[in-house]
């Protein structure tokens, strides 16, 4: 069973977003969903998995086989969901433009300044260092293997600077430590409803 997880700020009217409008077209086939709201994206994503208070010890009574994280500004189809579901991987993501010349996946080389992005035009199914949770499917065994909190930022310090990863890069860094591969399906290209990207 796939659980669809929507994450949104408290003030957002989710029903007016591209993600929710897309979901209405597939809701009959994928009825299980959760809406996780809040100002702290780390807590919001963790709570989408557990559906419990993030500050309490997590119990592994998962109510899904796979969870699909979808950001509110992503437009998708049933084919997009099925394309991820058919890939035999613990973590698999579709991609979308984050800037006109960057996709939402890449390689992590140890500090935020060296976080490289894959460019548009890339195709196929490939292992990546990180992928965005904007459209990411994860099997429940990942959450049973990795320690809680699954989504968190990491502080990266060098002699010259200190920076913090995003929560999705932090999730992928943790996955790598537990020998869990992150796969991107570059044939699943989502519409990202952000100015200058459609």
C-alpha positions in Angstrom: 0.0 0.0 0.0 1.3 3.4 -0.9 0.6 6.4 1.4 0.7 9.8 -0.2 2.3 12.4 2.1 1.6 16.1 1.5 3.7 18.6 3.4 2.7 22.2 3.6 3.0 25.4 5.8 0.2 26.0 8.3 -1.2 28.9 6.4 -1.4 27.2 3.0 -4.8 26.3 1.4 -3.6 22.9 0.2 -6.8 22.3 -1.8 -5.8 25.0 -4.2 -2.3 23.7 -4.9 -1.1 21.8 -8.0 -0.3 18.7 -5.9 -3.8 18.4 -4.4 -5.5 19.0 -7.7 -3.3 16.2 -9.2 -4.1 14.0 -6.3 -7.9 14.3 -6.8 -7.4 12.6 -10.2 -5.8 9.5 -8.6 -7.4 9.5 -5.1 -9.6 6.6 -5.9 -6.6 4.4 -6.7 -4.4 5.8 -3.8 -6.9 6.7 -1.1 -4.4 6.6 1.8 -2.9 10.0 2.4 -1.7 12.3 5.1 -1.4 16.0 5.3 1.5 17.2 7.5 1.7 20.9 8.3 4.1 23.1 10.1 6.8 25.7 9.8 9.8 23.3 10.4 10.1 21.1 7.3 12.2 18.5 9.2 9.4 17.9 11.7 6.8 18.1 9.1 8.4 15.3 7.0 9.1 13.1 10.0 5.5 13.5 11.2 4.2 12.5 7.8 5.9 9.2 8.2 4.9 8.5 11.8 1.7 10.5 12.1 2.7 11.0 15.8 4.2 13.7 17.9 7.8 14.0 16.6 9.1 14.6 20.0 8.0 11.2 21.4 9.8 8.0 20.8 8.8 6.6 17.5 7.1 3.2 17.3 7.4 1.1 14.2 3.7 0.5 13.6 3.8 1.7 10.0 0.5 1.9 8.2 2.0 1.7 4.7 4.4 -0.3 2.5 5.7 2.8 0.7 5.3 6.5 1.3 5.3 9.0 -1.5 6.3 12.5 -0.5 4.9 15.3 -2.7 5.5 19.0 -2.3 2.5 21.3 -2.8 3.9 23.0 -5.9 4.4 19.7 -7.9 2.0 18.6 -10.6 1.9 14.8 -11.3 0.0 12.0 -12.9 -0.9 8.4 -12.1 1.8 7.3 -14.6 4.4 9.2 -12.6 3.4 7.3 -9.4 3.4 4.0 -11.2 6.8 4.7 -12.8 8.4 5.1 -9.4 6.5 2.1 -7.9 7.8 -0.2 -10.5 11.4 0.5 -9.7 12.9 -2.0 -7.2 14.7 0.5 -5.0 14.4 1.6 -1.4 14.4 5.3 -2.3 13.4 6.5 -5.7 12.5 10.0 -6.9 11.2 11.7 -9.9 12.8 15.0 -10.9 11.8 18.6 -11.7 13.5 21.8 -12.4 14.7 23.8 -9.4 16.2 26.4 -11.7 16.1 26.6 -15.5 19.4 24.7 -15.7 19.2 22.4 -12.7 17.2 19.3 -11.8 16.2 18.2 -8.3 18.9 15.5 -8.0 22.7 15.4 -7.9 25.9 14.5 -6.2 26.9 15.4 -2.7 30.6 16.0 -2.2 30.8 17.0 1.5 29.9 20.7 1.7 27.0 22.7 0.5 29.1 24.7 -1.9 30.0 21.5 -3.8 26.5 20.1 -4.0 26.2 19.5 -7.8 22.9 19.2 -9.7 22.0 17.1 -12.7 21.1 19.1 -15.8 17.9 18.9 -17.8 18.0 16.5 -20.7 19.4 13.6 -18.6 17.4 10.4 -19.1 17.1 6.9 -17.6 17.2 5.5 -14.1 20.4 6.3 -12.2 21.9 6.2 -8.8 22.5 9.6 -7.3 24.0 11.1 -4.2 20.8 13.0 -3.3 17.4 13.7 -4.6 14.7 16.1 -3.5 11.7 14.8 -1.5 9.4 16.9 -3.7 8.4 13.7 -5.4 10.1 10.8 -3.6 8.9 7.3 -2.8 10.5 5.4 0.1 9.8 1.9 1.3 9.0 1.4 5.0 12.1 -0.7 5.6 14.2 2.5 5.2 12.6 4.0 8.3 13.1 0.8 10.2 16.8 0.8 9.3 17.7 4.4 9.7 17.6 6.1 13.1 15.0 8.7 14.0 14.8 11.6 13.1 15.0 10.5 9.5 14.8 14.0 8.1 17.2 16.5 9.6 19.8 19.0 8.5 23.5 18.5 8.9 25.9 21.2 9.8 28.9 21.1 7.5 32.0 23.0 8.8 35.2 23.7 7.0 38.1 26.1 7.8 36.5 28.7 5.5 32.8 28.4 6.3 29.9 26.6 8.0 26.8 25.7 6.2 23.7 23.5 6.7 22.3 20.9 4.4 18.6 20.8 3.4 16.5 18.1 5.1 16.3 16.0 1.9 20.1 16.0 1.4 20.4 15.2 5.1 18.0 12.2 4.5 20.1 11.0 1.6 23.4 11.4 3.6 21.9 9.2 6.3 20.7 6.7 3.8 24.3 6.4 2.3 25.7 5.7 5.8 23.3 2.7 6.0 24.2 1.5 2.5 20.8 2.5 1.2 20.9 3.6 -2.4 19.1 6.7 -3.7 17.7 6.3 -7.3 16.4 9.0 -9.6 14.2 8.2 -12.5 15.0 11.0 -15.0 12.2 9.9 -17.2 9.7 11.0 -14.6 9.8 14.8 -15.0 7.3 16.7 -13.0 5.9 20.1 -13.5 7.2 22.5 -10.8 4.8 25.4 -10.3 7.4 28.0 -9.5 8.0 31.2 -11.3 10.2 30.8 -14.3 10.2 27.0 -14.4 7.0 26.1 -16.3 
